Amino acid sequence: MAKYHCVGGVAGAAGVDLEALVTPKLAEGGMLNVGWSLKYLGSRRFGSPGFFVQGSQLSLEGTVDITGAWHGQLYPKGDAEQDALVPGSYMKLPEGLSDTGSVQRAGSIRVAPTNLVVRFTPAQGEVMVNDDEGVTYPGGTWTHEITTRPYGDFMRDLHKTTDMGATARLDFKGTQVTYVSRREQDLGKIQIKLDGQTVTDGLVEPGKDVDGTDMIGTKPQQELWTSPELEYGPHRIEITNTEGKTGYVDAIKVVTGEITEPPLHDQATCTLTNNPGAIDITVPGATTPPPSTSPPPTSPTPTTTGTNTQPPGTTPPPHVNSPTPSSGLGYVVVLPRASGTRTATVT
């Protein structure tokens, strides 16, 4: 039984503990399959680094050292698809990891687990983050208001302020972000900062319609500002009311584009915290069948002329065919040994 402590990325600074049961099996044909079954130890879990639709992947890859009659490494892998995630959601582990290699040489081999790496690949899609789900309001006075159906606000609520300088903030991971709120008459101008900087000098004017005319009435769930495409990673959007007029925050849309490789900043590295021992397996070799008991054929007496190397009156010695080796590979059952190193018997 191997025990690991994982830190960094989706494991966080405090880390996550895992237990792995390693099960090697040698099948007909000399194929060695190494399987791992995993479970969490303690209450800590791998956590979502952001807001993602269903389909993100948590991938684990182990390393197994093989020594003895065959030297090398196998890399058992496994993936687990995740449900929709928000920061703080914990993730499911793969049902198991596995890898297979060919070990044709007869003899004893030793299988020992070593490294383990955890990777996260976010799903492509967009998530609407409601004004009360992860959005913070560090500056000014904001009130959370429940709105009625005719207004059509996202999730029927929003945050409202009349303070100049009041700020709303969201930390997220993704490749694009959009500020969503009302267009309405006589609203204050809004400044947007992305990662601490303005993208342009202009201000968002939710008091005007898309054609620049002053608003009459209310339009809910308007996409008031969208960022350029970003490199996937941690980002921050800040929304500031620049006037002593009414300002709203209804929702923030976070988009994640297609991510083909697991990001390094979400990767966790795991180290062994115990001595898991090793597992010894015997790879059977070729067997020799007993010689045939039927009389061997005799060579006919030569009729050609020439020097006869056989003594007169003797019969030429018989010629016996060499036996043909046959494969003796069978199924190997792994049994534990009290010393902590395990051995295998052939059945």
Secondary structure, 3 states (H helix, E strand, C coil): CEEEEEECHHHCCCCEEEEEEEEEEEECCCEEEEEEEEEEECCCCCECCCCECCCCEEEEEEEEEEEECCCEEECCEEEEECCCECCCCECCCCCCEEEEEECCCCEEEEEEEEEEEEEEECCCEEEEEECCCCCEEEECCCEEEECCHHHCCHHHEEEEECCCCCEEEEEEEECEEEEEEEEECCECCEEEEECCEECCCCCECCCECCCCCECCCEEEEEEEEECCCCCCEEEEEEEEECCCCEEEECEEEEEECCCCCCCHHHCEEEEECCCCCCEEEEECCCECCCCCCCCCCCCCCCCCCCCCCCCCCCCCCCCCCCCCCECCCCCEEEECCCCCCEEEEEC
